[in-house]
Amino acid sequence: MIISASYKTDIPTFYGEWFMNRLRAGFCKMVNPYNRKAIRVSLNRNDVDGIVFWTKNVAPFVKHLNEVREREFPFVLQHTINAYPRTLEQSVVDSARSVDAFKRVSETHGPRTCVWRYDTVVMSSETPREWHLDSFARIASELRGFTDEVVISFVHFYQKTLRNMNAAAEEFGFEWYEPELTEKRTLLSQFVDIATENGMKLSICAQRELIVEGAYDAKCVDADRLIEIAGEDFRSKQKGNRKECGCFASRDIGEYDTCPHGCVYCYAVRNKKLALERFREHDPEGEFLFKQSGVKDTTADSRQGRLFE
């Protein structure tokens, strides 16, 4: 099984020590949200085919990647760099620092381990079309030769996303809008040209209606890439997490409402205050990502098994 760490939260930035402690222990624990029972997830190398790390700032985790590799876990870094203003990303590190850390990982572990994400694309008075074109071109130029793929997606307006976007727009005095399909496709065609000029394939995450000439369907959890990095084959089903998702099957070990980056468009954080509290109270030595209460934990520490839901 492939481990996803994590599209629900930023483990490399905020929970890196916890992750390494769990990797050394060979397991972590999660909570079934329906019955509040603990679930044990094996992180034993015999059970894990590879790891996909998702982050907006890999710098705090760079020091751990050598150990991950020494333990013979192949990994891929899905690294978002948008360079958005503070009105949209309240606590994300400056993009220049993210680019520098991205390059260091690529230089040490190879460009195939690093995928740049320019998502989520938000159209607003703070980030109009020309702003995106300038920002995308600048970052693509800086990452030229350090990656071979950039993943794009436009914001999904779930109910919680709408609420957070509207609250931020009112607080900071900006406007946002949902672009028409033709506007999205026109912008993406321009992105394809920029990506191609910088030696990158452009893929689109779970929005197949946006695929334009020269763009591809994204496989963010990509078994083929991990197999190439590992130098050995393994079986993995292509089973997306949502409609139109091209990912291979994986086990995500993150939790919602735990990332304190403060991105107003984020689908994984409904309550920013709760996310910050959980981060502040989390125990790097704990078995769970954050402090749990009312959990029925009948898992046996001596039992290792295949990863399962």
N, C-alpha and C positions, 0 to 999 in steps of 0.2 A: 504493500500500500504506500502511496505517496502521502507525505505529511504536508499540510498547508499551514504556514505559520506567519501571518494569518490574514485572510481578507476581512476578518471581523475586527481586527485591532492591529496596532503596529508593535509587534513583538520585538523586532530588532532595536527599535528606538527606546521603548519603555520597559520591556520585560526580558531583556537579553540575559541577565543573570539568572532569572527564573528558568528560562529555556535551557540554558547550559546545565544548570543543576538537575533538571528533569532528564536531559539527554544522558548525563552521567549515571543517573539512577535507573534509566531504562524504561521509564514510564511517566505519564502524568495522569491527572484525573480531571474529569469534567462532570457537569451536572445535567442530567436529563431534565429539561424545563417542564416536562409534563407531569412526572411523578416524583421529582426532586431526589432521584436516586443517583448515586455516584456511578460514573462510568470510568473504567480504567482503560487507558490507551497506551499500547506498547510503543516505546521508542527504542526498542532493541534493534540493532542493525539487521538481524535476521528477519525482522518483520517489516522494516522500512526500506523501500526501494529508492527513495530520494526525498528531498525536502525543497519546498518552494517558500522562500521568504518574501514577504510583502512589506514595504516600508516607504517612508518619505525622508528618512535620514538614517542611512546605514552606519554612519560614523561611530556611534557608541558600540556597535556590534562587530566592527571590522576586526578587532583584537581576538574575537572568538572564532572567526571563520577558519583559521588555521587548524584549530582543534576539531572543528566539524569535519574538515577534510582529513585530518589525521585519523579520525574515527571511521573513515572510509564511507561517509555519507555524501553522495553526490548532491549538489544543490544548485538551485537557480535563484537569482535575485530579481524580483519584480519591483523596480524602484521608480516611484512617482516623483517627477520634478516638473512643476508647473510655473513656479515663480509668481504665484498669485499675490495680490496685495493683502494686507492684514485684515481688511474688511471681509475677506473670504476664507483666509487661513490664519487664524489668530495666533497660533503658537508653532507654526512650522518653521524650521530652520531656514536661514537664507539660502537661496538656490545655489549660490556660488560654492558654499560649503558642501551641499549635497552633490554637486557635480564633482568636486574634488574627491569626496569619499567614494563615489561611483567609480571614478577612474582608478583609484587605488585597488579596489576589488578586482576590476577588469585586468589591471596589470599583473596582479598576483595570481589570480585564479583563471584568467582567460576571458576574452570577450563573449564567449558563448554562455558563460554563467550569468551575464548581466543583460537584462531587458529593461529598456526605458519605457516608462508609462507617462504619457501626457494625457492624464485623465484625473478628474472628470472635467470635460470642457464646459465651462459656464459662460454664457453670453450675458453681459451686463454693461451698464454704463461705465463700470470700472475696467471691464475687459471686453471691449468691442472687437469686431472682426480684425481690424488692423493690428490691434494689440496682440491678438493671438498669433497672427502671422509673424510679427516681429519676434515675439517670445519663443515661438516654436523654432524659427530659423536660428536664433541665437543659441538655444540649448542644443539643437541638432548639430550645429557646427562645433560646439564645445565637446560633444560626445562622439564626434566622428572618429571611427577606428576603435572605439571602446565598447561598442555594441553593434549588433546586426539587425535589431528589431526595435520598433517603437509601437506601443499599443495605445489606441485612442478609444475614448467613449464620450458620449454626451451625457449630461446629468439625467438620471431617472428621477422623476418628480413623484416620489412616494408621499404619503400624507405627512409623515414626520419631516421629510425633506422640504416640502412646501412650507410647513410651519416654521422651520428654522431659517429658511431663505427669507421669508417675509419678515420675520422678527429682525434679522440682521439688516435687511434693506431699510427698515424703519429706523433702527438704531443708528446706522452709519450714513444714511441719506443717499443710497444708490438705488438704481432700478435694474431689474433683471427681466429676461423674457425667454420664452421657449421658441427657438428659431423654427421656421418652416423646413420641411424635408429638403427642398431645393437649396436652401441656404446652407444647411449642414453638408450636403453633398458637394456643393461648390467649394466650401472651405476645406473639406477633406481631399478633394482633388488637388488643391494647392499644397496641402500637407504632404501628399504622396510625392509631388515633384521635389519638395524640399528634402524629404526623407531619402529619396533616391539619389539626389545630389550628394548626400552625406553617407552613402553606402548602407542604408537601412531599409529593411522591409517594413511597410506600414500595415498593421493589422488592427481590426476593429472588434471590440469586445462586446459580444452578445447583442449586437444591433445590425443584423444582416441586411436590413433595408438600406443601410448607409454604405454598403460596400460599393465602391466606385472602381473604375479601371485602375489597375495597379495596386489595389488594396486587397487584403486577405482576411479570412475569418480567424480571429485570435484563438489561440490555445494557451491560455495563461498558465494553467497547470499542464505542462507539455511533457508527456512521457518520452516522446522521441528525442527531445533536447536532453533530458536527463539520461537517457540511454547512451547518447553520444558522449556526454560528459563522463559517465560511469565507465564506459568502455565495455559494458555487458548488457545483455538483453534481460527484460523482465516483462511479465504479463500485466497489462493494465487496460481496463475498459475505458472507452471514451464515453463519459457520462457527465454531462454538464450539471451545474448547480441550479440552473434556471433555464427557461426557454431560450433557445438560440445560443446557449453557452457551448463552446467548443472544447471545454476542458476535459481532461481525463479524470477518472475517479480519484478522489483524495479524501483525506480525513483532516478537517480543519480543527485545530486545537485552541483557537481563540474564543473570545466571548464578546457579545455586543455590549455597548455602553461601558467600555473600558479604555478607549483611546482619548487622551487629553489634547490632541492636536488642535481641536477647535475649528475644524473645517465645516462651514455652515451648510454645505451641500452634501454632507456625508450621510449615507444610508445606514451606517452601522452604529450611529450614536443618536439616540432619541433625546437623552438628557445629559447635557454637558457637565452639569454639576455632579451628577452621579458618576460619570466617567472619571472625573478628576478625583473624587473621593475614593473610588475603587483603586485607582492607581496609587494614591498616597498611602492607602492602607494595605496594599498587597505585600505579601511575604515572599521574598526571593527564594526562601528555603521551603516554601509550602508546596504541597502536591497539586493544589488547585491554582489557577491563574490569579484569583483574588479571593478574599475572605468570604467563606460561605456560611450560611446558617440554615438550620432545619433540613440538612441533607442526610439521607439514609445511605451511609457508606458501609456496604457489606463486601466491598472488594478486598481480596486478599493480596497483601504486598508480595507474597511469594509466587503469585500466579502470573505468568507471562502468557500471552496468547496473541493470535492475529488481531489486527485492528478491526473493530466492528462498531456499528452504530448501537 
